[in-house]
Amino acid sequence: MSPHLHAYDDITFFADYAENRDAAIHDVVNYCRNPSALSVSDARPWCFTSNERIRKEYCDIPRCKRKCIIYDTL
């Protein structure tokens, strides 16, 4: 939450939660990710920065060559 306040405090959006259901938001690591994957506002993965003047930057990772389909198994 520092230096940029944000609303991404739902631990279930982070991969760390899948590995450890007892994890808290302060336990997750700051990998590049797209926590708002359900939103069209973030077209690719990004990270918050520790620079007060730059809120976020996009991650330099390769894009998939084809569209992925995610199945809900619940």
mmCIF file of the N, C-alpha and C atoms, coordinates in Angstrom:
data_MODEL
# 
_entry.id   MODEL 
# 
loop_
_atom_site.group_PDB 
_atom_site.id 
_atom_site.type_symbol 
_atom_site.label_atom_id 
_atom_site.label_alt_id 
_atom_site.label_comp_id 
_atom_site.label_asym_id 
_atom_site.label_entity_id 
_atom_site.label_seq_id 
_atom_site.pdbx_PDB_ins_code 
_atom_site.Cartn_x 
_atom_site.Cartn_y 
_atom_site.Cartn_z 
_atom_site.occupancy 
_atom_site.B_iso_or_equiv 
_atom_site.pdbx_formal_charge 
_atom_site.auth_seq_id 
_atom_site.auth_comp_id 
_atom_site.auth_asym_id 
_atom_site.auth_atom_id 
_atom_site.pdbx_PDB_model_num 
ATOM 1   N N  . MET A 1 1  ? 0.811   -1.199  0.000   1.00 0.00 ? 1  MET A N  1 
ATOM 2   C CA . MET A 1 1  ? 0.000   0.000   0.000   1.00 0.00 ? 1  MET A CA 1 
ATOM 3   C C  . MET A 1 1  ? 0.854   1.262   0.000   1.00 0.00 ? 1  MET A C  1 
ATOM 4   N N  . SER A 1 2  ? 2.143   1.096   -0.029  1.00 0.00 ? 2  SER A N  1 
ATOM 5   C CA . SER A 1 2  ? 2.996   2.268   0.015   1.00 0.00 ? 2  SER A CA 1 
ATOM 6   C C  . SER A 1 2  ? 4.050   2.170   -1.097  1.00 0.00 ? 2  SER A C  1 
ATOM 7   N N  . PRO A 1 3  ? 4.275   3.210   -1.815  1.00 0.00 ? 3  PRO A N  1 
ATOM 8   C CA . PRO A 1 3  ? 3.773   4.570   -1.635  1.00 0.00 ? 3  PRO A CA 1 
ATOM 9   C C  . PRO A 1 3  ? 2.438   4.823   -2.339  1.00 0.00 ? 3  PRO A C  1 
ATOM 10  N N  . HIS A 1 4  ? 1.841   3.804   -2.935  1.00 0.00 ? 4  HIS A N  1 
ATOM 11  C CA . HIS A 1 4  ? 0.600   4.009   -3.686  1.00 0.00 ? 4  HIS A CA 1 
ATOM 12  C C  . HIS A 1 4  ? -0.556  3.284   -3.004  1.00 0.00 ? 4  HIS A C  1 
ATOM 13  N N  . LEU A 1 5  ? -1.528  4.040   -2.534  1.00 0.00 ? 5  LEU A N  1 
ATOM 14  C CA . LEU A 1 5  ? -2.718  3.421   -1.970  1.00 0.00 ? 5  LEU A CA 1 
ATOM 15  C C  . LEU A 1 5  ? -3.522  2.790   -3.099  1.00 0.00 ? 5  LEU A C  1 
ATOM 16  N N  . HIS A 1 6  ? -4.093  1.627   -2.833  1.00 0.00 ? 6  HIS A N  1 
ATOM 17  C CA . HIS A 1 6  ? -4.866  0.937   -3.860  1.00 0.00 ? 6  HIS A CA 1 
ATOM 18  C C  . HIS A 1 6  ? -5.905  0.039   -3.214  1.00 0.00 ? 6  HIS A C  1 
ATOM 19  N N  . ALA A 1 7  ? -6.800  -0.462  -4.025  1.00 0.00 ? 7  ALA A N  1 
ATOM 20  C CA . ALA A 1 7  ? -7.891  -1.301  -3.530  1.00 0.00 ? 7  ALA A CA 1 
ATOM 21  C C  . ALA A 1 7  ? -7.633  -2.786  -3.761  1.00 0.00 ? 7  ALA A C  1 
ATOM 22  N N  . TYR A 1 8  ? -6.443  -3.149  -4.209  1.00 0.00 ? 8  TYR A N  1 
ATOM 23  C CA . TYR A 1 8  ? -6.135  -4.549  -4.471  1.00 0.00 ? 8  TYR A CA 1 
ATOM 24  C C  . TYR A 1 8  ? -5.734  -5.253  -3.186  1.00 0.00 ? 8  TYR A C  1 
ATOM 25  N N  . ASP A 1 9  ? -6.711  -5.431  -2.313  1.00 0.00 ? 9  ASP A N  1 
ATOM 26  C CA . ASP A 1 9  ? -6.412  -6.069  -1.036  1.00 0.00 ? 9  ASP A CA 1 
ATOM 27  C C  . ASP A 1 9  ? -7.132  -7.410  -0.887  1.00 0.00 ? 9  ASP A C  1 
ATOM 28  N N  . ASP A 1 10 ? -7.652  -7.925  -1.984  1.00 0.00 ? 10 ASP A N  1 
ATOM 29  C CA . ASP A 1 10 ? -8.312  -9.228  -1.961  1.00 0.00 ? 10 ASP A CA 1 
ATOM 30  C C  . ASP A 1 10 ? -7.262  -10.297 -2.266  1.00 0.00 ? 10 ASP A C  1 
ATOM 31  N N  . ILE A 1 11 ? -6.866  -11.013 -1.250  1.00 0.00 ? 11 ILE A N  1 
ATOM 32  C CA . ILE A 1 11 ? -5.791  -12.009 -1.363  1.00 0.00 ? 11 ILE A CA 1 
ATOM 33  C C  . ILE A 1 11 ? -6.110  -13.091 -2.395  1.00 0.00 ? 11 ILE A C  1 
ATOM 34  N N  . THR A 1 12 ? -7.365  -13.339 -2.674  1.00 0.00 ? 12 THR A N  1 
ATOM 35  C CA . THR A 1 12 ? -7.726  -14.409 -3.611  1.00 0.00 ? 12 THR A CA 1 
ATOM 36  C C  . THR A 1 12 ? -7.313  -14.100 -5.049  1.00 0.00 ? 12 THR A C  1 
ATOM 37  N N  . PHE A 1 13 ? -6.977  -12.859 -5.359  1.00 0.00 ? 13 PHE A N  1 
ATOM 38  C CA . PHE A 1 13 ? -6.499  -12.508 -6.697  1.00 0.00 ? 13 PHE A CA 1 
ATOM 39  C C  . PHE A 1 13 ? -5.038  -12.903 -6.921  1.00 0.00 ? 13 PHE A C  1 
ATOM 40  N N  . PHE A 1 14 ? -4.320  -13.242 -5.876  1.00 0.00 ? 14 PHE A N  1 
ATOM 41  C CA . PHE A 1 14 ? -2.897  -13.490 -5.981  1.00 0.00 ? 14 PHE A CA 1 
ATOM 42  C C  . PHE A 1 14 ? -2.569  -14.976 -5.994  1.00 0.00 ? 14 PHE A C  1 
ATOM 43  N N  . ALA A 1 15 ? -1.599  -15.348 -6.793  1.00 0.00 ? 15 ALA A N  1 
ATOM 44  C CA . ALA A 1 15 ? -1.194  -16.749 -6.915  1.00 0.00 ? 15 ALA A CA 1 
ATOM 45  C C  . ALA A 1 15 ? -0.721  -17.316 -5.580  1.00 0.00 ? 15 ALA A C  1 
ATOM 46  N N  . ASP A 1 16 ? -0.157  -16.484 -4.739  1.00 0.00 ? 16 ASP A N  1 
ATOM 47  C CA . ASP A 1 16 ? 0.316   -16.928 -3.422  1.00 0.00 ? 16 ASP A CA 1 
ATOM 48  C C  . ASP A 1 16 ? -0.807  -17.567 -2.614  1.00 0.00 ? 16 ASP A C  1 
ATOM 49  N N  . TYR A 1 17 ? -2.028  -17.086 -2.788  1.00 0.00 ? 17 TYR A N  1 
ATOM 50  C CA . TYR A 1 17 ? -3.173  -17.604 -2.045  1.00 0.00 ? 17 TYR A CA 1 
ATOM 51  C C  . TYR A 1 17 ? -3.480  -19.042 -2.456  1.00 0.00 ? 17 TYR A C  1 
ATOM 52  N N  . ALA A 1 18 ? -3.309  -19.355 -3.736  1.00 0.00 ? 18 ALA A N  1 
ATOM 53  C CA . ALA A 1 18 ? -3.562  -20.716 -4.207  1.00 0.00 ? 18 ALA A CA 1 
ATOM 54  C C  . ALA A 1 18 ? -2.600  -21.702 -3.559  1.00 0.00 ? 18 ALA A C  1 
ATOM 55  N N  . GLU A 1 19 ? -1.399  -21.252 -3.252  1.00 0.00 ? 19 GLU A N  1 
ATOM 56  C CA . GLU A 1 19 ? -0.398  -22.114 -2.629  1.00 0.00 ? 19 GLU A CA 1 
ATOM 57  C C  . GLU A 1 19 ? -0.545  -22.165 -1.115  1.00 0.00 ? 19 GLU A C  1 
ATOM 58  N N  . ASN A 1 20 ? -1.066  -21.097 -0.516  1.00 0.00 ? 20 ASN A N  1 
ATOM 59  C CA . ASN A 1 20 ? -1.185  -21.025 0.933   1.00 0.00 ? 20 ASN A CA 1 
ATOM 60  C C  . ASN A 1 20 ? -2.465  -20.298 1.309   1.00 0.00 ? 20 ASN A C  1 
ATOM 61  N N  . ARG A 1 21 ? -3.515  -21.034 1.599   1.00 0.00 ? 21 ARG A N  1 
ATOM 62  C CA . ARG A 1 21 ? -4.818  -20.441 1.906   1.00 0.00 ? 21 ARG A CA 1 
ATOM 63  C C  . ARG A 1 21 ? -4.808  -19.653 3.209   1.00 0.00 ? 21 ARG A C  1 
ATOM 64  N N  . ASP A 1 22 ? -3.752  -19.787 4.010   1.00 0.00 ? 22 ASP A N  1 
ATOM 65  C CA . ASP A 1 22 ? -3.639  -19.023 5.251   1.00 0.00 ? 22 ASP A CA 1 
ATOM 66  C C  . ASP A 1 22 ? -2.872  -17.714 5.056   1.00 0.00 ? 22 ASP A C  1 
ATOM 67  N N  . ALA A 1 23 ? -2.441  -17.431 3.826   1.00 0.00 ? 23 ALA A N  1 
ATOM 68  C CA . ALA A 1 23 ? -1.656  -16.224 3.544   1.00 0.00 ? 23 ALA A CA 1 
ATOM 69  C C  . ALA A 1 23 ? -2.510  -14.973 3.766   1.00 0.00 ? 23 ALA A C  1 
ATOM 70  N N  . ALA A 1 24 ? -1.854  -13.918 4.182   1.00 0.00 ? 24 ALA A N  1 
ATOM 71  C CA . ALA A 1 24 ? -2.494  -12.611 4.330   1.00 0.00 ? 24 ALA A CA 1 
ATOM 72  C C  . ALA A 1 24 ? -1.937  -11.692 3.245   1.00 0.00 ? 24 ALA A C  1 
ATOM 73  N N  . ILE A 1 25 ? -2.567  -10.560 3.035   1.00 0.00 ? 25 ILE A N  1 
ATOM 74  C CA . ILE A 1 25 ? -2.151  -9.658  1.953   1.00 0.00 ? 25 ILE A CA 1 
ATOM 75  C C  . ILE A 1 25 ? -0.698  -9.224  2.101   1.00 0.00 ? 25 ILE A C  1 
ATOM 76  N N  . HIS A 1 26 ? -0.190  -9.077  3.319   1.00 0.00 ? 26 HIS A N  1 
ATOM 77  C CA . HIS A 1 26 ? 1.201   -8.664  3.497   1.00 0.00 ? 26 HIS A CA 1 
ATOM 78  C C  . HIS A 1 26 ? 2.184   -9.813  3.245   1.00 0.00 ? 26 HIS A C  1 
ATOM 79  N N  . ASP A 1 27 ? 1.681   -11.040 3.036   1.00 0.00 ? 27 ASP A N  1 
ATOM 80  C CA . ASP A 1 27 ? 2.538   -12.188 2.748   1.00 0.00 ? 27 ASP A CA 1 
ATOM 81  C C  . ASP A 1 27 ? 2.837   -12.358 1.262   1.00 0.00 ? 27 ASP A C  1 
ATOM 82  N N  . VAL A 1 28 ? 2.055   -11.731 0.398   1.00 0.00 ? 28 VAL A N  1 
ATOM 83  C CA . VAL A 1 28 ? 2.232   -11.949 -1.039  1.00 0.00 ? 28 VAL A CA 1 
ATOM 84  C C  . VAL A 1 28 ? 3.459   -11.207 -1.557  1.00 0.00 ? 28 VAL A C  1 
ATOM 85  N N  . VAL A 1 29 ? 4.055   -11.754 -2.593  1.00 0.00 ? 29 VAL A N  1 
ATOM 86  C CA . VAL A 1 29 ? 5.247   -11.139 -3.176  1.00 0.00 ? 29 VAL A CA 1 
ATOM 87  C C  . VAL A 1 29 ? 4.840   -10.224 -4.323  1.00 0.00 ? 29 VAL A C  1 
ATOM 88  N N  . ASN A 1 30 ? 5.700   -9.320  -4.676  1.00 0.00 ? 30 ASN A N  1 
ATOM 89  C CA . ASN A 1 30 ? 5.376   -8.313  -5.678  1.00 0.00 ? 30 ASN A CA 1 
ATOM 90  C C  . ASN A 1 30 ? 5.829   -8.735  -7.069  1.00 0.00 ? 30 ASN A C  1 
ATOM 91  N N  . TYR A 1 31 ? 5.325   -9.857  -7.528  1.00 0.00 ? 31 TYR A N  1 
ATOM 92  C CA . TYR A 1 31 ? 5.593   -10.258 -8.905  1.00 0.00 ? 31 TYR A CA 1 
ATOM 93  C C  . TYR A 1 31 ? 4.730   -9.425  -9.831  1.00 0.00 ? 31 TYR A C  1 
ATOM 94  N N  . CYS A 1 32 ? 5.130   -9.355  -11.102 1.00 0.00 ? 32 CYS A N  1 
ATOM 95  C CA . CYS A 1 32 ? 4.246   -8.725  -12.076 1.00 0.00 ? 32 CYS A CA 1 
ATOM 96  C C  . CYS A 1 32 ? 2.999   -9.580  -12.184 1.00 0.00 ? 32 CYS A C  1 
ATOM 97  N N  . ARG A 1 33 ? 1.880   -8.966  -12.131 1.00 0.00 ? 33 ARG A N  1 
ATOM 98  C CA . ARG A 1 33 ? 0.610   -9.685  -12.217 1.00 0.00 ? 33 ARG A CA 1 
ATOM 99  C C  . ARG A 1 33 ? -0.475  -8.723  -12.670 1.00 0.00 ? 33 ARG A C  1 
ATOM 100 N N  . ASN A 1 34 ? -1.598  -9.251  -12.951 1.00 0.00 ? 34 ASN A N  1 
ATOM 101 C CA . ASN A 1 34 ? -2.727  -8.440  -13.373 1.00 0.00 ? 34 ASN A CA 1 
ATOM 102 C C  . ASN A 1 34 ? -3.881  -8.747  -12.439 1.00 0.00 ? 34 ASN A C  1 
ATOM 103 N N  . PRO A 1 35 ? -3.909  -8.134  -11.262 1.00 0.00 ? 35 PRO A N  1 
ATOM 104 C CA . PRO A 1 35 ? -4.952  -8.462  -10.300 1.00 0.00 ? 35 PRO A CA 1 
ATOM 105 C C  . PRO A 1 35 ? -6.347  -8.073  -10.731 1.00 0.00 ? 35 PRO A C  1 
ATOM 106 N N  . SER A 1 36 ? -6.464  -7.232  -11.726 1.00 0.00 ? 36 SER A N  1 
ATOM 107 C CA . SER A 1 36 ? -7.795  -6.869  -12.220 1.00 0.00 ? 36 SER A CA 1 
ATOM 108 C C  . SER A 1 36 ? -8.045  -7.531  -13.569 1.00 0.00 ? 36 SER A C  1 
ATOM 109 N N  . ALA A 1 37 ? -7.721  -8.799  -13.653 1.00 0.00 ? 37 ALA A N  1 
ATOM 110 C CA . ALA A 1 37 ? -7.853  -9.537  -14.910 1.00 0.00 ? 37 ALA A CA 1 
ATOM 111 C C  . ALA A 1 37 ? -9.285  -9.542  -15.443 1.00 0.00 ? 37 ALA A C  1 
ATOM 112 N N  . LEU A 1 38 ? -10.246 -9.312  -14.578 1.00 0.00 ? 38 LEU A N  1 
ATOM 113 C CA . LEU A 1 38 ? -11.637 -9.288  -15.010 1.00 0.00 ? 38 LEU A CA 1 
ATOM 114 C C  . LEU A 1 38 ? -12.014 -7.953  -15.636 1.00 0.00 ? 38 LEU A C  1 
ATOM 115 N N  . SER A 1 39 ? -11.100 -7.010  -15.593 1.00 0.00 ? 39 SER A N  1 
ATOM 116 C CA . SER A 1 39 ? -11.358 -5.675  -16.125 1.00 0.00 ? 39 SER A CA 1 
ATOM 117 C C  . SER A 1 39 ? -10.620 -5.481  -17.439 1.00 0.00 ? 39 SER A C  1 
ATOM 118 N N  . VAL A 1 40 ? -11.208 -4.751  -18.356 1.00 0.00 ? 40 VAL A N  1 
ATOM 119 C CA . VAL A 1 40 ? -10.542 -4.455  -19.622 1.00 0.00 ? 40 VAL A CA 1 
ATOM 120 C C  . VAL A 1 40 ? -9.584  -3.278  -19.482 1.00 0.00 ? 40 VAL A C  1 
ATOM 121 N N  . SER A 1 41 ? -9.549  -2.641  -18.317 1.00 0.00 ? 41 SER A N  1 
ATOM 122 C CA . SER A 1 41 ? -8.691  -1.475  -18.138 1.00 0.00 ? 41 SER A CA 1 
ATOM 123 C C  . SER A 1 41 ? -7.208  -1.849  -18.083 1.00 0.00 ? 41 SER A C  1 
ATOM 124 N N  . ASP A 1 42 ? -6.909  -3.080  -17.724 1.00 0.00 ? 42 ASP A N  1 
ATOM 125 C CA . ASP A 1 42 ? -5.517  -3.530  -17.672 1.00 0.00 ? 42 ASP A CA 1 
ATOM 126 C C  . ASP A 1 42 ? -5.322  -4.637  -18.694 1.00 0.00 ? 42 ASP A C  1 
ATOM 127 N N  . ALA A 1 43 ? -4.859  -4.238  -19.857 1.00 0.00 ? 43 ALA A N  1 
ATOM 128 C CA . ALA A 1 43 ? -4.751  -5.179  -20.960 1.00 0.00 ? 43 ALA A CA 1 
ATOM 129 C C  . ALA A 1 43 ? -3.573  -6.135  -20.830 1.00 0.00 ? 43 ALA A C  1 
ATOM 130 N N  . ARG A 1 44 ? -2.643  -5.841  -19.930 1.00 0.00 ? 44 ARG A N  1 
ATOM 131 C CA . ARG A 1 44 ? -1.492  -6.733  -19.748 1.00 0.00 ? 44 ARG A CA 1 
ATOM 132 C C  . ARG A 1 44 ? -0.955  -6.604  -18.335 1.00 0.00 ? 44 ARG A C  1 
ATOM 133 N N  . PRO A 1 45 ? -0.147  -7.551  -17.892 1.00 0.00 ? 45 PRO A N  1 
ATOM 134 C CA . PRO A 1 45 ? 0.355   -7.539  -16.506 1.00 0.00 ? 45 PRO A CA 1 
ATOM 135 C C  . PRO A 1 45 ? 1.179   -6.295  -16.181 1.00 0.00 ? 45 PRO A C  1 
ATOM 136 N N  . TRP A 1 46 ? 1.108   -5.895  -14.918 1.00 0.00 ? 46 TRP A N  1 
ATOM 137 C CA . TRP A 1 46 ? 1.816   -4.704  -14.452 1.00 0.00 ? 46 TRP A CA 1 
ATOM 138 C C  . TRP A 1 46 ? 2.114   -4.852  -12.972 1.00 0.00 ? 46 TRP A C  1 
ATOM 139 N N  . CYS A 1 47 ? 2.950   -3.943  -12.468 1.00 0.00 ? 47 CYS A N  1 
ATOM 140 C CA . CYS A 1 47 ? 3.276   -3.888  -11.041 1.00 0.00 ? 47 CYS A CA 1 
ATOM 141 C C  . CYS A 1 47 ? 3.179   -2.450  -10.564 1.00 0.00 ? 47 CYS A C  1 
ATOM 142 N N  . PHE A 1 48 ? 2.801   -2.296  -9.291  1.00 0.00 ? 48 PHE A N  1 
ATOM 143 C CA . PHE A 1 48 ? 2.964   -0.990  -8.676  1.00 0.00 ? 48 PHE A CA 1 
ATOM 144 C C  . PHE A 1 48 ? 4.449   -0.768  -8.493  1.00 0.00 ? 48 PHE A C  1 
ATOM 145 N N  . THR A 1 49 ? 4.897   0.478   -8.531  1.00 0.00 ? 49 THR A N  1 
ATOM 146 C CA . THR A 1 49 ? 6.310   0.770   -8.330  1.00 0.00 ? 49 THR A CA 1 
ATOM 147 C C  . THR A 1 49 ? 6.523   1.324   -6.921  1.00 0.00 ? 49 THR A C  1 
ATOM 148 N N  . SER A 1 50 ? 7.767   1.388   -6.526  1.00 0.00 ? 50 SER A N  1 
ATOM 149 C CA . SER A 1 50 ? 8.100   2.013   -5.245  1.00 0.00 ? 50 SER A CA 1 
ATOM 150 C C  . SER A 1 50 ? 8.445   3.486   -5.441  1.00 0.00 ? 50 SER A C  1 
ATOM 151 N N  . ASN A 1 51 ? 8.369   3.955   -6.676  1.00 0.00 ? 51 ASN A N  1 
ATOM 152 C CA . ASN A 1 51 ? 8.614   5.353   -7.013  1.00 0.00 ? 51 ASN A CA 1 
ATOM 153 C C  . ASN A 1 51 ? 7.326   6.150   -6.803  1.00 0.00 ? 51 ASN A C  1 
ATOM 154 N N  . GLU A 1 52 ? 7.369   7.152   -5.968  1.00 0.00 ? 52 GLU A N  1 
ATOM 155 C CA . GLU A 1 52 ? 6.176   7.946   -5.668  1.00 0.00 ? 52 GLU A CA 1 
ATOM 156 C C  . GLU A 1 52 ? 5.598   8.645   -6.891  1.00 0.00 ? 52 GLU A C  1 
ATOM 157 N N  . ARG A 1 53 ? 6.425   8.922   -7.884  1.00 0.00 ? 53 ARG A N  1 
ATOM 158 C CA . ARG A 1 53 ? 5.974   9.648   -9.071  1.00 0.00 ? 53 ARG A CA 1 
ATOM 159 C C  . ARG A 1 53 ? 5.426   8.741   -10.165 1.00 0.00 ? 53 ARG A C  1 
ATOM 160 N N  . ILE A 1 54 ? 5.748   7.461   -10.100 1.00 0.00 ? 54 ILE A N  1 
ATOM 161 C CA . ILE A 1 54 ? 5.284   6.504   -11.117 1.00 0.00 ? 54 ILE A CA 1 
ATOM 162 C C  . ILE A 1 54 ? 4.445   5.444   -10.416 1.00 0.00 ? 54 ILE A C  1 
ATOM 163 N N  . ARG A 1 55 ? 3.147   5.451   -10.665 1.00 0.00 ? 55 ARG A N  1 
ATOM 164 C CA . ARG A 1 55 ? 2.229   4.551   -9.959  1.00 0.00 ? 55 ARG A CA 1 
ATOM 165 C C  . ARG A 1 55 ? 2.431   3.090   -10.348 1.00 0.00 ? 55 ARG A C  1 
ATOM 166 N N  . LYS A 1 56 ? 2.463   2.810   -11.654 1.00 0.00 ? 56 LYS A N  1 
ATOM 167 C CA . LYS A 1 56 ? 2.641   1.431   -12.097 1.00 0.00 ? 56 LYS A CA 1 
ATOM 168 C C  . LYS A 1 56 ? 3.402   1.408   -13.405 1.00 0.00 ? 56 LYS A C  1 
ATOM 169 N N  . GLU A 1 57 ? 3.971   0.248   -13.690 1.00 0.00 ? 57 GLU A N  1 
ATOM 170 C CA . GLU A 1 57 ? 4.639   0.059   -14.974 1.00 0.00 ? 57 GLU A CA 1 
ATOM 171 C C  . GLU A 1 57 ? 4.294   -1.330  -15.485 1.00 0.00 ? 57 GLU A C  1 
ATOM 172 N N  . TYR A 1 58 ? 4.280   -1.446  -16.802 1.00 0.00 ? 58 TYR A N  1 
ATOM 173 C CA . TYR A 1 58 ? 3.944   -2.732  -17.408 1.00 0.00 ? 58 TYR A CA 1 
ATOM 174 C C  . TYR A 1 58 ? 5.136   -3.671  -17.354 1.00 0.00 ? 58 TYR A C  1 
ATOM 175 N N  . CYS A 1 59 ? 4.832   -4.933  -17.237 1.00 0.00 ? 59 CYS A N  1 
ATOM 176 C CA . CYS A 1 59 ? 5.877   -5.957  -17.160 1.00 0.00 ? 59 CYS A CA 1 
ATOM 177 C C  . CYS A 1 59 ? 6.332   -6.339  -18.561 1.00 0.00 ? 59 CYS A C  1 
ATOM 178 N N  . ASP A 1 60 ? 7.590   -6.604  -18.681 1.00 0.00 ? 60 ASP A N  1 
ATOM 179 C CA . ASP A 1 60 ? 8.162   -6.979  -19.965 1.00 0.00 ? 60 ASP A CA 1 
ATOM 180 C C  . ASP A 1 60 ? 8.189   -8.508  -20.059 1.00 0.00 ? 60 ASP A C  1 
ATOM 181 N N  . ILE A 1 61 ? 7.034   -9.076  -20.357 1.00 0.00 ? 61 ILE A N  1 
ATOM 182 C CA . ILE A 1 61 ? 6.929   -10.520 -20.512 1.00 0.00 ? 61 ILE A CA 1 
ATOM 183 C C  . ILE A 1 61 ? 6.296   -10.816 -21.861 1.00 0.00 ? 61 ILE A C  1 
ATOM 184 N N  . PRO A 1 62 ? 6.612   -11.954 -22.444 1.00 0.00 ? 62 PRO A N  1 
ATOM 185 C CA . PRO A 1 62 ? 6.040   -12.253 -23.771 1.00 0.00 ? 62 PRO A CA 1 
ATOM 186 C C  . PRO A 1 62 ? 4.539   -12.486 -23.690 1.00 0.00 ? 62 PRO A C  1 
ATOM 187 N N  . ARG A 1 63 ? 3.852   -12.102 -24.738 1.00 0.00 ? 63 ARG A N  1 
ATOM 188 C CA . ARG A 1 63 ? 2.405   -12.314 -24.831 1.00 0.00 ? 63 ARG A CA 1 
ATOM 189 C C  . ARG A 1 63 ? 2.138   -13.696 -25.403 1.00 0.00 ? 63 ARG A C  1 
ATOM 190 N N  . CYS A 1 64 ? 1.024   -14.280 -25.056 1.00 0.00 ? 64 CYS A N  1 
ATOM 191 C CA . CYS A 1 64 ? 0.626   -15.573 -25.608 1.00 0.00 ? 64 CYS A CA 1 
ATOM 192 C C  . CYS A 1 64 ? 0.354   -15.420 -27.098 1.00 0.00 ? 64 CYS A C  1 
ATOM 193 N N  . LYS A 1 65 ? 0.670   -16.454 -27.861 1.00 0.00 ? 65 LYS A N  1 
ATOM 194 C CA . LYS A 1 65 ? 0.413   -16.407 -29.290 1.00 0.00 ? 65 LYS A CA 1 
ATOM 195 C C  . LYS A 1 65 ? -1.055  -16.632 -29.618 1.00 0.00 ? 65 LYS A C  1 
ATOM 196 N N  . ARG A 1 66 ? -1.761  -17.288 -28.707 1.00 0.00 ? 66 ARG A N  1 
ATOM 197 C CA . ARG A 1 66 ? -3.187  -17.511 -28.923 1.00 0.00 ? 66 ARG A CA 1 
ATOM 198 C C  . ARG A 1 66 ? -3.945  -17.264 -27.630 1.00 0.00 ? 66 ARG A C  1 
ATOM 199 N N  . LYS A 1 67 ? -5.227  -17.121 -27.756 1.00 0.00 ? 67 LYS A N  1 
ATOM 200 C CA . LYS A 1 67 ? -6.066  -16.831 -26.602 1.00 0.00 ? 67 LYS A CA 1 
ATOM 201 C C  . LYS A 1 67 ? -6.184  -18.060 -25.713 1.00 0.00 ? 67 LYS A C  1 
ATOM 202 N N  . CYS A 1 68 ? -6.102  -17.857 -24.421 1.00 0.00 ? 68 CYS A N  1 
ATOM 203 C CA . CYS A 1 68 ? -6.249  -18.943 -23.467 1.00 0.00 ? 68 CYS A CA 1 
ATOM 204 C C  . CYS A 1 68 ? -7.700  -19.009 -23.003 1.00 0.00 ? 68 CYS A C  1 
ATOM 205 N N  . ILE A 1 69 ? -8.132  -20.194 -22.702 1.00 0.00 ? 69 ILE A N  1 
ATOM 206 C CA . ILE A 1 69 ? -9.471  -20.382 -22.162 1.00 0.00 ? 69 ILE A CA 1 
ATOM 207 C C  . ILE A 1 69 ? -9.314  -20.885 -20.734 1.00 0.00 ? 69 ILE A C  1 
ATOM 208 N N  . ILE A 1 70 ? -9.959  -20.212 -19.811 1.00 0.00 ? 70 ILE A N  1 
ATOM 209 C CA . ILE A 1 70 ? -9.897  -20.603 -18.401 1.00 0.00 ? 70 ILE A CA 1 
ATOM 210 C C  . ILE A 1 70 ? -11.233 -21.239 -18.043 1.00 0.00 ? 70 ILE A C  1 
ATOM 211 N N  . TYR A 1 71 ? -11.158 -22.471 -17.572 1.00 0.00 ? 71 TYR A N  1 
ATOM 212 C CA . TYR A 1 71 ? -12.359 -23.183 -17.169 1.00 0.00 ? 71 TYR A CA 1 
ATOM 213 C C  . TYR A 1 71 ? -12.502 -23.122 -15.650 1.00 0.00 ? 71 TYR A C  1 
ATOM 214 N N  . ASP A 1 72 ? -13.688 -22.851 -15.198 1.00 0.00 ? 72 ASP A N  1 
ATOM 215 C CA . ASP A 1 72 ? -13.978 -22.852 -13.770 1.00 0.00 ? 72 ASP A CA 1 
ATOM 216 C C  . ASP A 1 72 ? -14.334 -24.271 -13.379 1.00 0.00 ? 72 ASP A C  1 
ATOM 217 N N  . THR A 1 73 ? -13.527 -24.856 -12.496 1.00 0.00 ? 73 THR A N  1 
ATOM 218 C CA . THR A 1 73 ? -13.742 -26.250 -12.117 1.00 0.00 ? 73 THR A CA 1 
ATOM 219 C C  . THR A 1 73 ? -14.549 -26.392 -10.840 1.00 0.00 ? 73 THR A C  1 
ATOM 220 N N  . LEU A 1 74 ? -15.062 -25.283 -10.320 1.00 0.00 ? 74 LEU A N  1 
ATOM 221 C CA . LEU A 1 74 ? -15.833 -25.354 -9.081  1.00 0.00 ? 74 LEU A CA 1 
ATOM 222 C C  . LEU A 1 74 ? -17.247 -25.765 -9.331  1.00 0.00 ? 74 LEU A C  1 
# 
